[in-house]
Amino acid sequence: MSEPVRFLNTFAQSLATMSLYGDGHPARERVIDQAYDSLQRLLETESRPRFSFLGHDVVHGEVALRELGEWDWGSRLANAGVQRLEFERGTSREEFEMFLEEVLARLTLQAIDSTTRSPEKRSTIKFGAIGVKGSDDSVRPVEAVAMPTAGMRYSLNDEAAAVRWMHDEVLDTGSLPLIEAESVVRSLSLAMHGDKNIVIPLLQLKEFDQYTTTHSLNVSVLTMALAEWMGMGAKDVRAFGVAGLLHDLGKVRIPKDVLTKPGKLTDEEWAIMRRHPVDGAKIIYESDRDLDLAAAVAYEHHIMINGQGYPKRHFDRGVHAASKIVHVCDVYDALRTNRPYRAAWESEKVLTHMEAGVGTDFDTESATAFVTMMRSWERRVAVMDESTEMSLGGELVVTAIEGKAP
């Protein structure tokens, strides 16, 4: 991997992580240090590195960086008004962090307190829009760039493609690519927090063959939203989001004709279907022992509070708090989705069903919080297909049509 590509990857990683953690958090400080160190190595090889973001193309100097492949941060940065980056030697760690904060503010459309800026210290980093040929102000110092007035556009196409690739990798190799799973969750979190108020972006199912992909993304988003609603910290929110994304991973081992069967399953087919919690937990745990929470959720997400559900346990014990939350979100999205054997339920019907099942099917705290959250945030649910772009910034326009499943 070349130094320019390595720097851009650490740069994107730092923005994604900073969107999750506040000032002083060890994870935030670590990624900023990594990106800054990568920049310093780059500056050792060239005195004035310059990057341009043109649609899906990323250009270093005058050379397109083909190594980045499907790297989507270029278009996100360009849409936020960051089409050009320039660095000079002498950049300090402090001004680099301030630069990252301003770029993140553009991506999430947050205000920056101009009184905290130090213009005399910001001349080594410049960014801005690419001007017309011959313009001498196409790239300006960071402190001179105004905040964008237009909203940034966002779709879940890349995230859906990443989840499909993850499932294929698990099926082919038996091992879970953890980095990609965490990257998808960070990207979903960025989409959720792009507006001044939290947004819940849910994918609408177009073809039932893609149900597992769509459902996994939606459960991850709903799980993170509920975890935040219940007051959990950023670290737990992200861990629960990963667990939500991977809760149905075992379904990759279910034959497609069983998974997508339009009619009633036979007893033998039900036995195959009911294996997916055990299979998913085993895949996750054997891929990375640090994912014991996600493995537990994969195993427990079909176990109800009254002990019913599957897999059957040899003795009565409670399930993890994350499993209770994912179970609620799992049922909501499943019932709100058109299936071969029934039409999608309206949102209010699902919420009423959940209220009736509190204490038996659903954990009281989790289900009550979820119902309250969804009724309070009804206008913050943005329903889209993979190619639909959601506007981040400004007033949210809800595209959900009552009775049509997300």
Protein Blocks (a to p, Z undefined) as FASTA:
>chain_A
ZZklmmmmmmmmmmmmmmmpcehiaklmmmmmmmmmmmmmmmmmpcbdcdddehjacceh
jaccfknmmafklmmmmmnopabccddehiafklmmmmmmmmmmmmnopacdfklpcfkl
mmmpccdddddehiaklbccfklpccdfbdcdddfklmmmmmmmmmmmmmmnopacfklm
mmmmmmmmmmmmmpmbdcddddddfbfklmmmmmmmmmmmmmmmmmmmnopafklmmmmm
mmmmmmmmmmmmpcfklmmombdcdfklmmmmmmmmmmmmmmmmmmomklmmmmmmmmmm
mpcfkopacdddfbdcdddfklmmmmmmmmmmmmmpccfkbccddfklmmmmmmmmgokl
pcfklmmmmmmmmmmmmmmcccddfklccdeedjdddfbdghiaZZ
